Amino acid sequence: ATMLNDADTAAAEAFAAGDREGCHDILTKHAIAAGQKATETWRALWAELLVTFIDGRITVRNDDDHICGCSKDTATFTDAWKTKVVADTGDKYLEPEDAKGLAASAGGGRPKLSIRGVVA
């Protein structure tokens, strides 16, 4: 707020003195500085969120870890959340019938409704 107040006061003084160009320059410099500050702030937030929540895991500080000083916790999903995902997506993520043999032969895959907490 101080940066804005200083720019506002200086611009008002320049304008009152009839220095429209000076007023314009003051406000332009303020706008550029405010944009740079906003960009820096958003980039810092983005970096914090990216590092904290990368790969669907939650990074937490761990002073006992001498490599990164952190641990990765896995997000947990309640049965209510899983039920809502199934209700909201319908058949969108169901395994196609023709892929069942392929999944079984590859040793993996299962219908989403067999997952604990998922309700039709």
C-alpha positions as CSV (number, residue, x, y, z in Angstrom):
1,A,0.0,0.0,0.0
2,T,2.9,2.4,0.7
3,M,4.2,2.0,-2.9
4,L,0.7,2.9,-4.2
5,N,0.3,5.8,-1.8
6,D,3.7,7.2,-2.7
7,A,2.9,6.9,-6.4
8,D,-0.5,8.4,-5.9
9,T,0.9,11.4,-4.0
10,A,3.7,12.0,-6.4
11,A,1.3,11.8,-9.4
12,A,-1.2,14.1,-7.8
13,E,1.5,16.7,-7.1
14,A,2.8,16.5,-10.7
15,F,-0.7,16.8,-12.1
16,A,-1.5,19.7,-9.8
17,A,1.7,21.4,-11.0
18,G,0.6,21.0,-14.6
19,D,3.2,18.3,-15.3
20,R,0.9,15.8,-17.1
21,E,3.9,14.0,-18.7
22,G,5.5,13.6,-15.2
23,C,2.2,12.4,-13.8
24,H,1.9,9.8,-16.6
25,D,5.5,8.7,-16.1
26,I,5.0,8.2,-12.3
27,L,1.8,6.2,-12.8
28,T,3.4,4.1,-15.6
29,K,6.4,3.3,-13.5
30,H,4.1,2.4,-10.6
31,A,2.0,0.1,-12.9
32,I,5.1,-1.7,-14.2
33,A,6.5,-2.1,-10.7
34,A,3.2,-3.4,-9.4
35,G,2.9,-5.8,-12.3
36,Q,6.4,-7.1,-11.6
37,K,5.7,-7.5,-7.9
38,A,2.4,-9.4,-8.7
39,T,4.3,-11.7,-11.1
40,E,7.0,-12.4,-8.6
41,T,4.4,-13.2,-5.9
42,W,2.4,-15.5,-8.2
43,R,5.6,-17.3,-9.3
44,A,6.6,-17.8,-5.7
45,L,3.2,-19.2,-4.9
46,W,3.3,-21.4,-8.0
47,A,6.7,-22.8,-7.0
48,E,5.5,-23.4,-3.4
49,L,2.4,-25.3,-4.7
50,L,4.3,-27.2,-7.3
51,V,6.9,-28.4,-4.8
52,T,4.4,-29.1,-2.1
53,F,1.8,-31.0,-4.2
54,I,3.9,-32.5,-7.0
55,D,2.8,-36.0,-8.3
56,G,-0.3,-36.1,-6.1
57,R,1.8,-36.3,-3.0
58,I,2.2,-33.7,-0.2
59,T,5.7,-32.6,0.7
60,V,6.2,-31.9,4.4
61,R,9.3,-30.8,6.3
62,N,11.3,-33.6,7.8
63,D,14.5,-32.5,9.5
64,D,15.5,-36.2,10.0
65,D,15.8,-36.6,6.2
66,H,19.3,-35.5,5.3
67,I,18.9,-35.6,1.6
68,C,16.0,-33.2,1.0
69,G,14.8,-32.3,4.5
70,C,11.3,-33.5,3.5
71,S,8.9,-36.4,3.4
72,K,6.2,-37.2,0.9
73,D,2.8,-38.0,2.3
74,T,0.2,-39.6,0.1
75,A,-3.1,-37.9,-0.2
76,T,-6.0,-39.9,1.3
77,F,-9.5,-40.0,-0.2
78,T,-12.5,-40.8,1.8
79,D,-15.2,-43.2,0.7
80,A,-17.5,-40.2,0.3
81,W,-15.1,-38.6,-2.1
82,K,-14.7,-41.8,-4.1
83,T,-18.5,-42.2,-4.3
84,K,-18.9,-38.6,-5.5
85,V,-16.2,-39.1,-8.2
86,V,-18.1,-42.2,-9.4
87,A,-21.4,-40.4,-9.3
88,D,-20.0,-37.3,-11.1
89,T,-18.2,-39.3,-13.9
90,G,-20.6,-42.1,-14.6
91,D,-19.1,-44.6,-17.0
92,K,-16.4,-42.2,-18.2
93,Y,-13.6,-44.2,-16.5
94,L,-15.0,-47.7,-16.8
95,E,-12.7,-50.2,-18.4
96,P,-13.9,-51.1,-21.9
97,E,-15.2,-54.7,-22.2
98,D,-12.7,-55.4,-25.0
99,A,-9.8,-54.4,-22.8
100,K,-10.6,-56.7,-19.9
101,G,-8.8,-59.7,-21.5
102,L,-5.8,-57.5,-22.2
103,A,-5.6,-56.2,-18.7
104,A,-6.0,-59.7,-17.2
105,S,-3.3,-61.1,-19.4
106,A,-1.0,-58.2,-18.4
107,G,-1.6,-59.1,-14.7
108,G,-3.4,-56.0,-13.7
109,G,-6.5,-54.0,-13.9
110,R,-9.8,-54.2,-12.1
111,P,-13.2,-52.7,-12.4
112,K,-13.5,-49.4,-10.5
113,L,-16.5,-50.6,-8.6
114,S,-14.3,-53.3,-7.0
115,I,-12.2,-50.5,-5.3
116,R,-13.0,-50.2,-1.6
117,G,-15.4,-47.3,-1.0
118,V,-16.6,-47.0,-4.6
119,V,-20.3,-47.5,-4.8
120,A,-22.4,-47.8,-8.0
